[in-house]
Amino acid sequence: MQSEHGEPKRILVAMSGGVDSAVAAALLKEQGHDLIGVTLHLWDAGPSEQVGRCCAPEDREDASRVSEYLGIPHYVIDKREAFEQEVVRPLIDGYLAGATPSPCVHCNRTVKLTYLLSLAERFGASHVATGHYVRLRPSPEGTRLLKGRDQTKDQSYFLFGVPQQVLERMIFPLGSMTKNETRAHGRRLGIPNADKPDSQELCFIPDGDVAGFIKSKRPDAVRSGHIEDEDGTVLGDHDGIVGFTVGQRKGLGLGGGPARYVLKIVPEERRLVVGSAESLKESALIAAEASWVLTPPESEFDAEVRIRYRHKPAKARIRPHHRTFSVEFAEPQHAVTKGQAAVIYREDEVVGGGFIQ
């Protein structure tokens, strides 16, 4: 069968146990490629913890079942130590420092994709495939990274930091599909987990209780403090800053009165500053650890910037500096949050990104 990706290739497919990676593998198999399925064992839950997609034993079992159904070899690779060091510890440290980290960005650019490419080379595979909803486009300047066609599933935000030498060896079979089309292909191809529900939270914190998770790991580092208004008036107390993020309204425990939002987290003083929605708006930001998909820009330019995953990209002026860039928005944005990724777009194309300071 002639492949839409050219002549048949040997491809390493990242198998998470979910429907997306399963259908990605099945489509490539249907096109005649020689596949190797790999599942990364990233996390083991403690006795009181749950785990979600990518981390649970049943997900590894589902990946194995799909691989067996497709007739491809399947390997489980232990990357727990790297995941702990590159993703979990920085998340905990970030929250304790008053930030709201982007663990999926760090995971994709460190633990997952770069490692999978090195593993592919050991297996004699030329490419790595995943079930991400993003698209690639070759150009004379290099491989361009584009949003997925399904705007509700687009994952380009999480991949801005993947190096060019990795991107050019990636295949994303689902990038031009909607989620409904993916599931339809799964049913057509008889994939065992075609109707498996999607995961909505972090794979190692599936109940979404980040504060509880951090308290279980660093109980001595989580201490109570004051909640104050912008004038310094104490309005109440909190059990630890790790339970909060800039822009948060619920869970402040302040009773009635006007709506208040977290404006600032001051970790060294264990202090939360709250105020009105209007006070949450910011006109500019600085991002560190800048990564550029193609050649780093040398002068300022206009583009759009997304400051969190579900944020609508906002028009802005970007000024690149050495390993950082500044952003000046055309209109003030709500809840610019330290630690989140600021990702730069030109229409559907990812230009680059960094982490909000």
NORNORQUI-V550979 format. One record per residue. N is the residue number from 1. RES is the residue in one letter. PHI is phi in whole degrees, -180 to 180 (NA if undefined). OMEGA is omega in degrees with one decimal (* if undefined). Layout:
# NORNORQUI-V550979
n=[N,N]
res=[RES,RES]
phi=[PHI,PHI]
omega=[OMEGA,OMEGA]
This chain:
# NORNORQUI-V550979
n=[1,2,3,4,5,6,7,8,9,10,11,12,13,14,15,16,17,18,19,20,21,22,23,24,25,26,27,28,29,30,31,32,33,34,35,36,37,38,39,40,41,42,43,44,45,46,47,48,49,50,51,52,53,54,55,56,57,58,59,60,61,62,63,64,65,66,67,68,69,70,71,72,73,74,75,76,77,78,79,80,81,82,83,84,85,86,87,88,89,90,91,92,93,94,95,96,97,98,99,100,101,102,103,104,105,106,107,108,109,110,111,112,113,114,115,116,117,118,119,120,121,122,123,124,125,126,127,128,129,130,131,132,133,134,135,136,137,138,139,140,141,142,143,144,145,146,147,148,149,150,151,152,153,154,155,156,157,158,159,160,161,162,163,164,165,166,167,168,169,170,171,172,173,174,175,176,177,178,179,180,181,182,183,184,185,186,187,188,189,190,191,192,193,194,195,196,197,198,199,200,201,202,203,204,205,206,207,208,209,210,211,212,213,214,215,216,217,218,219,220,221,222,223,224,225,226,227,228,229,230,231,232,233,234,235,236,237,238,239,240,241,242,243,244,245,246,247,248,249,250,251,252,253,254,255,256,257,258,259,260,261,262,263,264,265,266,267,268,269,270,271,272,273,274,275,276,277,278,279,280,281,282,283,284,285,286,287,288,289,290,291,292,293,294,295,296,297,298,299,300,301,302,303,304,305,306,307,308,309,310,311,312,313,314,315,316,317,318,319,320,321,322,323,324,325,326,327,328,329,330,331,332,333,334,335,336,337,338,339,340,341,342,343,344,345,346,347,348,349,350,351,352,353,354,355,356,357]
res=[M,Q,S,E,H,G,E,P,K,R,I,L,V,A,M,S,G,G,V,D,S,A,V,A,A,A,L,L,K,E,Q,G,H,D,L,I,G,V,T,L,H,L,W,D,A,G,P,S,E,Q,V,G,R,C,C,A,P,E,D,R,E,D,A,S,R,V,S,E,Y,L,G,I,P,H,Y,V,I,D,K,R,E,A,F,E,Q,E,V,V,R,P,L,I,D,G,Y,L,A,G,A,T,P,S,P,C,V,H,C,N,R,T,V,K,L,T,Y,L,L,S,L,A,E,R,F,G,A,S,H,V,A,T,G,H,Y,V,R,L,R,P,S,P,E,G,T,R,L,L,K,G,R,D,Q,T,K,D,Q,S,Y,F,L,F,G,V,P,Q,Q,V,L,E,R,M,I,F,P,L,G,S,M,T,K,N,E,T,R,A,H,G,R,R,L,G,I,P,N,A,D,K,P,D,S,Q,E,L,C,F,I,P,D,G,D,V,A,G,F,I,K,S,K,R,P,D,A,V,R,S,G,H,I,E,D,E,D,G,T,V,L,G,D,H,D,G,I,V,G,F,T,V,G,Q,R,K,G,L,G,L,G,G,G,P,A,R,Y,V,L,K,I,V,P,E,E,R,R,L,V,V,G,S,A,E,S,L,K,E,S,A,L,I,A,A,E,A,S,W,V,L,T,P,P,E,S,E,F,D,A,E,V,R,I,R,Y,R,H,K,P,A,K,A,R,I,R,P,H,H,R,T,F,S,V,E,F,A,E,P,Q,H,A,V,T,K,G,Q,A,A,V,I,Y,R,E,D,E,V,V,G,G,G,F,I,Q]
phi=[NA,-70,-88,-72,-101,90,-64,-53,-124,-90,-127,-87,-111,-76,-109,-85,100,-90,-69,-64,-68,-66,-70,-57,-65,-64,-66,-67,-63,-62,-81,98,-78,-93,-111,-128,-90,-133,-117,-90,-84,-102,-156,-117,-77,-76,-57,-102,-105,-105,-134,-115,-52,86,-121,-80,-56,-66,-71,-64,-66,-63,-63,-67,-63,-64,-62,-64,-62,-81,74,-120,-65,-137,-126,-107,-111,-79,-123,-64,-65,-65,-64,-61,-75,-92,-122,-71,-62,-61,-63,-63,-61,-64,-64,-67,-93,87,-101,-125,-66,-114,-62,-68,-65,-65,-63,-65,-89,-115,-71,-90,-70,-64,-65,-62,-67,-65,-68,-58,-63,-68,-87,75,-94,-89,-140,-121,-119,-137,-96,-66,-93,-142,-124,-120,-140,-69,-152,-58,-84,141,-82,-92,-105,-121,-58,-69,-61,-80,-65,-79,-116,-49,-118,-61,-54,-85,-113,-61,-91,-74,-61,-57,-67,-87,-55,-69,-111,-95,-133,-121,-62,-97,-60,-101,-114,-91,-62,-62,-67,-61,-65,-63,-63,-61,-69,-60,-90,74,-63,-57,-109,-60,-108,-66,-64,-77,-87,-110,-122,-59,-63,-98,-136,-68,-85,78,-87,-63,-60,-63,-63,-67,-62,-71,-91,-132,-60,-74,-89,-101,-130,-74,-167,-98,-108,-126,-86,-66,-91,91,-74,-75,-105,175,-128,-127,-94,152,-68,-66,-86,-132,-142,-59,96,-70,-115,-77,84,-80,66,-100,76,-77,97,-67,-63,-125,-127,-71,-98,-153,-118,-112,-64,-66,-111,51,-122,-107,-108,-120,-172,-80,-62,-63,-71,-78,-78,-128,-97,-153,-155,-122,-117,-106,53,-63,-127,-121,-64,-112,-65,-58,-69,-105,-136,-68,-156,-97,-163,-123,-128,-105,-104,-164,-57,-93,-78,-76,-52,-112,-62,-160,-105,-109,-120,-76,-131,-70,62,-140,-152,-109,-128,-119,-78,-66,-134,-56,-111,-85,60,-75,-118,-56,99,-75,-80,-107,-111,-99,-126,-118,55,-90,-98,-82,-89,171,-178,-167,-113,-64,-101]
omega=[179.7,-177.8,175.0,175.9,178.5,-179.8,180.0,-178.4,165.3,-173.4,171.1,-179.1,176.1,-176.0,-178.0,-171.5,178.2,-176.3,-175.4,-179.4,178.5,-179.9,176.2,179.2,-177.0,179.3,178.1,175.9,179.4,180.0,174.1,179.9,175.7,-170.3,170.9,179.1,179.4,173.8,177.7,175.8,-169.0,-169.6,170.4,179.8,171.2,-176.0,-176.2,-175.1,170.2,172.3,-178.7,-177.1,-177.2,-173.0,-173.8,177.4,-179.0,176.7,174.9,177.3,178.3,178.3,178.7,179.7,179.6,179.7,178.1,179.1,-179.0,-179.7,179.2,177.0,-177.8,-179.8,173.0,-176.2,-178.3,176.1,-177.0,-178.4,179.1,179.7,177.6,-175.2,-172.1,-173.9,-172.5,-179.1,176.4,177.1,-179.9,180.0,-179.2,179.4,179.0,177.7,176.2,179.3,174.0,-172.0,176.3,-171.9,-178.7,175.7,-178.9,-179.1,-177.2,-173.7,-179.0,-172.4,-169.5,-162.3,179.4,177.8,-178.9,177.4,177.5,177.0,178.7,-179.3,177.5,178.3,-177.9,178.9,-178.0,-174.5,173.6,178.3,174.5,178.8,178.5,175.9,174.7,178.0,175.7,177.4,177.4,177.3,177.7,-178.8,-177.4,-179.3,-179.4,179.9,-176.5,173.3,170.9,-179.7,178.6,-175.2,178.8,-179.1,-176.3,-178.2,-178.8,179.1,-174.8,-172.3,-175.8,-175.4,-179.7,-176.5,-179.3,-178.2,174.1,-179.1,-175.9,177.7,-178.9,171.3,179.3,-174.2,-174.6,-172.4,-178.8,-177.9,167.4,178.6,178.5,177.8,177.2,-179.7,178.3,175.8,179.0,178.6,179.6,-177.2,175.8,-177.5,-175.7,-176.4,-174.3,-178.0,179.6,-179.8,175.6,171.3,-175.5,-175.4,175.5,-174.1,-178.9,173.8,-171.5,178.1,177.6,-177.4,-178.9,-178.8,179.2,179.2,-177.9,178.1,179.2,-178.1,-177.0,-174.2,-177.5,-176.1,-177.0,-177.4,-176.9,179.1,-175.4,167.2,-175.0,171.6,-174.9,178.4,179.4,177.6,180.0,-178.5,-177.6,-178.9,175.8,-178.4,-178.5,-175.4,-176.7,178.7,-171.0,174.7,178.9,-178.0,-178.2,178.3,-176.9,173.2,179.7,177.1,-176.5,178.2,-176.1,-178.8,-177.4,177.6,179.0,-179.1,174.8,179.7,-173.2,174.5,-178.0,-170.2,-176.5,177.5,-178.5,-171.5,171.3,175.6,-177.5,179.6,-174.1,177.0,179.7,-179.3,180.0,-173.1,178.9,-178.4,-174.5,174.4,171.5,179.7,179.2,-179.6,-176.3,174.2,-179.5,-176.2,177.8,-178.9,178.9,179.5,-179.0,-178.9,-177.6,-177.3,177.2,178.9,174.6,-176.5,175.6,-174.3,169.5,-169.6,-175.6,-179.9,175.3,-178.7,-175.2,179.5,-176.1,172.4,-177.4,178.0,-179.1,174.4,179.9,178.3,175.4,168.1,175.7,-178.1,173.6,-175.4,175.3,175.6,-178.5,-177.9,-176.3,170.9,170.5,-164.8,178.1,177.7,177.6,177.8,169.6,-173.4,-173.7,-179.2,161.3,-171.9,-177.2,-173.6,175.2,177.9,-178.8,-179.7,178.3,-176.1,-173.9,175.4,*]
